[in-house]
């Protein structure tokens, strides 16, 4: 007879010595159930052959099932994370902003180490393109993170290469851009280029950042530009003057952070930040 298992669990009668006769059919029923259980488990149920052809063994079927269950739970955690944006109503991309033009003063390229110049100037965002969370509802020099998570931030800055004046001593012009998260990393993303003064064309910088960004942290896109000729001390008679920078930035919220990363860990801070 076919076994009840795995479609059902057979109920067995209780037998007593010197009262019940144990018939051959009783033994056959037990054997049928044992055969059914064996067929369901299969041969060597404590082992499986992985994708590389290696046999992985477990001590019991129970231990193998436990590991499978844990892997399923972990997979679900990552699946939920990937769907986090949709579940919380966040639409991608989160934010796309432009700067219609920010005047950036000239930075002095000094040669005297006793007079260092770290002259970075933020751009002003005044034209939101996609801004459902009002990150730049009003013109602003810094953006505030609205939601803790893993973010991808892409930026493009452009500046006309300035001309060379009669008193300009430099031959080339340098433009640098950085993504500054104050107190975390002043150089979360950096880019820069140079061109001969008077070149007809643009400087183009494209810094980017991918990583954790915590609610309330600020971010600024900062610029500095200078001639290539170092001078001993400021002020300098190498007039290039202020230049206008045009900027675009896109901020994409990817997913929530792991549950234990509620605050920025010490190892994530910029080692060069005081």
C-alpha positions, 0 to 999 in steps of 0.5 A: 500500500502507498504510504500516507506520508508526505500527504498525511501523518498516519495514526497508529493504534496502540498494541498491548502484550498478550492481548493484541495480535501483531499481523504482517499487515501491521509491519507492512504499514510501518515499512510503507511509511518508512519507505515514504519518508525515505523517498521524500528525504531522498539520498544523502539529504544532509549533503548538496552539490554546489555550483562548483561541483563541491559537496557540502555536508551537514551533520543533520537535515535539521541543521541544513534546513536552519541554514537555508532558513537563515539565508532566506531571511537575509535575502529578504532583508536585502530585497526589502532594502532594495524596495525601501524607496518604493515602500516609503514613497520616495521616488527616484531621483530624489532631487535635481538642482541647478545653479544659474551662476555663482561668482567665485573670487580668484584664489591666490596660488601661494608658494609660501608654506607659512601663508597657506590659502584654502580659499573654497567658495560654495555655489548657490543653488537657485533653480530646482528641477526635481525637488519633491522634498524641498531641499532647495525651496529657497536659494541656498549654498548648502543642502541638508540631508532629508533622510538617512540612507545610502546616497549617490550624488553626482555633480557637474560644474562649468566655468569659462576659461578666462582670458589673459590680461596685460598684467597676468603673469600666469599662463594656465588657469586651474579650476577645482571642485569638491563636495564638502560634508562639513565635519565628515569629509571636506573632500567627499568628492573632488575633481579639477582641470586646467587649461591655458588662459584664453582658451575658448571653452569651458572648465568641466569638473564632475565630482561624485559621492556614493555612501552614507549620508545622515539626516541633518548633515549638510553638503556644499559644492565648493569651487576654487580657481587660480593661475598656475604661477605661485606667488610669495604672499597675498595680495598678488598682482596676477589679476584673473578676477572672479569667474562665474560657475554654473552647476548641476547636481543630482541626489539619489536616495538608494536605500536605508542603511543597516539597522546598526548604522543609526549614526555615522561610525568613527571609521567613516569620518575623513582622516584629514578632518581635524 
